[in-house]
Amino acid sequence: MTNMVTNDDLKDDDEYNDLVDDIKCECEKYGSVLSAVIPRPGQEPGDLGVGKVFIEYTDIESATEAQKKLDGRTFASNKIVASFYDEAKFKDKIY
């Protein structure tokens, strides 16, 4: 998902952990979440994944439901863009 977080949201460790927990909790409404990944500045070369939120579900049905329900919703005054991401890139941590 994009348009959910800003670099400022990701700087403070406590705020970051709260954000991950809140987003994961919200996403669990649509199915069982395996992982929630929110890349932070300085973790990736070029910070390519910063500003994106990745949610991994246990099944495609849950992921599809979440994508339908979350796309276009507002989070912190931003309109969320929810889409699917390449599984191989996700597994290889290429964000």
BAPA-199073 format. One line per field, with one value per residue: z, x, y of N, C-alpha, C, O, CB in turn; residue number from 1. Coordinates in steps of 0.2 Angstrom, whole numbers, always signed. Each point is the difference from the previous one (the first is absolute). Glycine has a CB too. Layout:
REM BAPA-199073
nup = c(Z, ...)
neast = c(X, ...)
nnorth = c(Y, ...)
caup = c(Z, ...)
caeast = c(X, ...)
canorth = c(Y, ...)
cup = c(Z, ...)
ceast = c(X, ...)
cnorth = c(Y, ...)
oup = c(Z, ...)
oeast = c(X, ...)
onorth = c(Y, ...)
cbup = c(Z, ...)
cbeast = c(X, ...)
cbnorth = c(Y, ...)
k = c(NUM, ...)
END
This chain:
REM BAPA-199073
nup = c(+0, -9, +11, +16, +2, -2, -1, +12, +1, +2, +13, +11, +1, +4, -15, -5, +10, -3, -15, +2, +8, -11, -11, +8, +4, -15, -6, +11, -9, -11, +10, +11, -1, -6, +4, +4, -11, +7, -11, +14, -10, -3, -7, -14, -5, +2, +15, -12, +13, +4, +0, +3, +12, -5, +6, -2, -1, +6, -16, -12, +10, +8, -13, -5, +13, +0, -14, +4, +12, -5, -14, +7, +16, +2, +5, +8, -9, -10, -10, +8, -15, +6, -12, +3, +6, -13, +12, -5, +7, +14, +1, -2, +14, -17, +11)
neast = c(+4, +7, -4, +7, +12, +4, +14, -9, -5, +16, +6, -6, +7, -14, -4, +4, -9, -13, +1, +0, -13, -9, +3, -3, -14, -5, +4, -9, -13, +5, +4, +8, +8, +11, +3, -6, +13, -2, +15, +5, +5, +12, -6, +6, +15, -9, -8, -5, -9, -1, -16, -4, -10, +7, -15, +9, -17, +5, -5, +3, -12, +8, +5, -15, -4, +12, -2, -15, +3, +13, -5, -2, +5, +3, +14, +0, -14, +2, -12, +7, +7, -7, +11, +1, +14, +4, -5, +15, +0, -5, +12, +11, -6, -5, -8)
nnorth = c(-6, +11, +10, -7, +11, +15, -6, +3, -15, -4, +10, -9, -16, +5, +3, -14, -7, +8, -3, -15, +1, +8, -10, -13, +5, +3, -14, -8, +7, -11, -14, -5, +14, -13, +15, +14, +2, +15, -2, +8, +11, -12, -13, +3, +3, +15, -1, -13, +0, +16, -2, -16, -4, -14, -4, -14, -3, -14, +4, +9, +2, +11, +7, +3, +6, +10, +5, +4, +8, +9, +6, +16, +0, +15, -7, +16, +8, -14, -3, -14, +1, -15, -5, -15, +4, -10, -12, +3, +14, -7, -10, +11, +9, +6, +13)
caup = c(+0, +0, +3, +7, +5, -3, +3, +7, +4, +1, +3, +7, +1, +3, -5, -5, +3, +1, -7, -3, +4, -2, -7, +0, +4, -5, -5, +3, -1, -6, +0, +4, -3, +2, +2, -2, -1, -2, +0, +3, -3, +2, +0, -7, -4, -4, +4, -5, +3, +5, -2, -2, +5, -3, +4, -3, +3, +0, -6, -5, +1, +5, -3, -5, +4, +3, -6, -2, +6, +2, -5, +0, +7, +2, +6, +2, -5, -6, -3, -1, -6, +2, -6, +1, -2, -2, +5, +0, +3, +7, +3, -1, +3, -5, +1)
caeast = c(-4, +4, -4, -2, +5, +5, +7, -1, -3, +4, +6, +0, -1, -7, -6, +0, -3, -7, -2, +0, -5, -7, -1, -1, -7, -5, +0, -2, -7, -1, +2, +6, +6, +6, +5, -1, +7, +0, +7, +2, +6, +7, +1, +1, +4, -5, -6, -5, -6, -2, -7, -4, -2, -1, -4, +0, -6, +1, -4, -1, -6, +1, +4, -4, -5, +3, +1, -6, -2, +4, +1, -4, -2, +4, +4, +3, -2, +3, -4, +4, +0, +1, +1, +4, +7, +4, +1, +7, +4, -2, +3, +7, +0, +1, -6)
canorth = c(+6, +7, +6, -1, +2, +5, -1, +3, -5, -6, +1, -1, -7, -1, +2, -6, -7, +2, +0, -7, -4, +2, -2, -7, -1, +2, -5, -6, -1, -3, -6, -1, +4, -3, +5, +7, +3, +7, +2, +6, +3, -2, -8, -2, +5, +4, +1, -1, -2, +5, +3, -6, -4, -7, -5, -7, -4, -7, -2, +5, +3, +5, +5, +3, +4, +6, +4, +3, +4, +5, +5, +6, +2, +5, -1, +6, +5, -2, -5, -6, -4, -7, -4, -6, +1, -6, -4, -1, +6, +1, -5, +2, +7, +5, +4)
cup = c(+0, +3, +7, +4, -4, +4, +8, +5, +2, +4, +7, +1, +3, -5, -5, +2, +1, -7, -3, +4, -2, -7, -1, +3, -5, -5, +2, -1, -6, -1, +4, -3, +2, +2, -2, +0, -2, +0, +2, -4, +2, +0, -7, -4, -4, +3, -5, +3, +5, -2, -2, +6, -4, +5, -3, +4, -1, -7, -4, +1, +5, -3, -5, +4, +3, -6, -2, +5, +2, -6, +0, +7, +2, +7, +1, -5, -7, -3, -2, -7, +2, -6, +2, -2, -2, +6, +1, +3, +7, +4, +0, +4, -5, +0, -4)
ceast = c(+4, -5, -2, +5, +5, +7, -1, -3, +4, +7, +0, -2, -6, -6, +0, -3, -8, -4, -1, -5, -7, -2, -2, -6, -5, -1, -2, -8, -2, +3, +7, +6, +6, +5, -2, +7, -1, +8, +1, +6, +6, +0, +1, +4, -5, -7, -6, -7, -3, -6, -5, -1, -2, -3, +0, -6, +1, -4, -2, -7, +0, +4, -5, -6, +3, +1, -6, -2, +4, +2, -5, -3, +5, +3, +4, +0, +3, -5, +4, -1, +2, +1, +4, +7, +3, +2, +8, +4, -1, +5, +8, +2, +2, -6, +1)
cnorth = c(+6, +5, -2, +3, +5, -2, +2, -6, -6, +2, -2, -8, -1, +1, -5, -6, +1, -1, -7, -4, +2, -2, -7, -2, +1, -5, -7, -1, -3, -7, -1, +3, -4, +5, +7, +3, +7, +3, +7, +3, -3, -8, -3, +5, +4, +1, -1, -2, +5, +3, -5, -4, -7, -4, -7, -4, -8, -3, +5, +3, +6, +6, +4, +4, +6, +5, +4, +5, +6, +5, +6, +2, +6, -2, +6, +5, -1, -6, -6, -3, -7, -4, -6, +2, -7, -4, -1, +6, +1, -5, +1, +7, +5, +4, +6)
oup = c(+3, +0, +2, +6, -6, +4, +4, +6, +5, +1, +2, -3, -3, +0, -3, -3, -2, -1, -3, -4, -1, -1, -3, -3, -1, -2, -4, +1, -1, -5, +3, -6, +6, +5, -5, +5, -5, +5, +0, -3, +6, +1, -1, +1, -4, -3, +1, -3, +2, -6, -1, +4, -5, +5, -6, +6, -4, -2, +2, -2, -1, +1, +0, -2, +0, +2, -1, -2, +2, +2, -1, +0, -3, +4, -4, -2, -4, +3, -4, -3, +2, -5, +5, -4, +3, +4, +5, +3, +4, +5, +5, -1, +2, -3, +0)
oeast = c(+6, -6, -5, -2, +1, +0, +3, +2, -1, +3, +5, -5, -4, -4, -5, -4, -3, -5, -5, -4, -5, -5, -4, -4, -5, -5, -3, -2, -6, -1, +2, +1, +1, +4, -4, +3, -3, +3, -4, +4, +1, +6, +4, +0, -4, -4, -5, -5, -6, -1, -6, +4, -4, +3, -2, +1, +5, +2, +0, -1, -4, -2, +0, -1, -3, -1, +0, -2, -2, +1, -6, -2, +5, -3, +4, +5, +0, -2, +5, -5, +6, -5, +3, +1, -2, +4, +3, +5, +5, +3, +3, +5, +4, -5, -5)
onorth = c(+0, -1, +4, +2, +0, -4, -3, +0, -4, -5, -3, -2, -5, -4, -2, -3, -5, -2, -2, -3, -4, -2, -3, -5, -3, -2, -4, -5, -3, -4, +5, -1, -1, -1, +0, +0, +1, +1, +4, -3, -1, -2, -5, +6, -2, +4, +3, +2, -1, +3, +1, -1, +0, -1, +0, -1, -2, -5, +6, +6, +5, +6, +6, +6, +6, +6, +6, +5, +5, +6, -1, +6, +1, -3, +2, +3, +4, -4, +1, +0, -1, +0, +0, +4, -5, +2, +0, -1, +1, +2, -1, +3, +5, -1, +4)
cbup = c(+3, -10, -14, -9, +13, -6, -15, -10, -11, -12, -9, +6, +4, +12, +5, -1, +7, +11, +2, +2, +11, +8, -1, +4, +12, +5, -1, +7, +7, +0, -14, +11, -5, -13, +4, +0, +2, +0, -10, +14, -7, +5, +10, -1, +3, -7, +7, -5, -4, +10, -2, -16, +13, -13, +11, -9, +1, +15, +4, -6, -1, +8, +1, -6, +3, +7, -3, -4, +2, +6, -6, -11, +6, -9, +2, +8, +13, +0, -1, +15, -9, +16, -13, +2, +6, -15, -6, -13, -15, -8, -8, -10, +9, -4, +11)
cbeast = c(-15, +13, +1, -4, -2, -9, +3, -2, -9, -8, -4, +2, +16, +9, +7, +15, +14, +7, +10, +16, +13, +7, +11, +16, +10, +7, +12, +12, +5, +1, -7, -6, -7, -7, +13, -15, +8, -15, +5, -9, -8, -5, -12, -11, +14, +11, +10, +14, +10, +12, +12, +0, +0, +7, -5, +12, -13, -1, -4, +8, -1, +2, +11, +3, -3, +6, +9, -1, -4, +4, +11, -1, -10, -4, -4, +3, +0, +14, -13, +4, -3, -1, -3, -11, +3, -1, -15, -7, -6, -15, -12, -4, -1, +13, +4)
cbnorth = c(-6, -3, -1, -13, -11, +13, +5, +12, +7, +1, +13, +14, +3, +7, +14, +8, +2, +9, +13, +3, +3, +12, +12, +3, +6, +14, +10, +4, +13, +15, -6, -9, +12, -8, -9, +1, -12, +1, -11, -1, +12, +12, +5, -12, -6, -7, +5, -6, -10, -1, +9, +1, +9, +2, +9, +2, +12, +5, -16, -12, -17, -14, -12, -15, -16, -13, -13, -15, -15, -14, -9, -10, -12, +11, -15, -10, +4, +7, +8, -3, +11, +1, +10, -12, +15, +3, -5, -7, +4, +2, -7, -9, -11, -6, -8)
k = c(1, 2, 3, 4, 5, 6, 7, 8, 9, 10, 11, 12, 13, 14, 15, 16, 17, 18, 19, 20, 21, 22, 23, 24, 25, 26, 27, 28, 29, 30, 31, 32, 33, 34, 35, 36, 37, 38, 39, 40, 41, 42, 43, 44, 45, 46, 47, 48, 49, 50, 51, 52, 53, 54, 55, 56, 57, 58, 59, 60, 61, 62, 63, 64, 65, 66, 67, 68, 69, 70, 71, 72, 73, 74, 75, 76, 77, 78, 79, 80, 81, 82, 83, 84, 85, 86, 87, 88, 89, 90, 91, 92, 93, 94, 95)
END
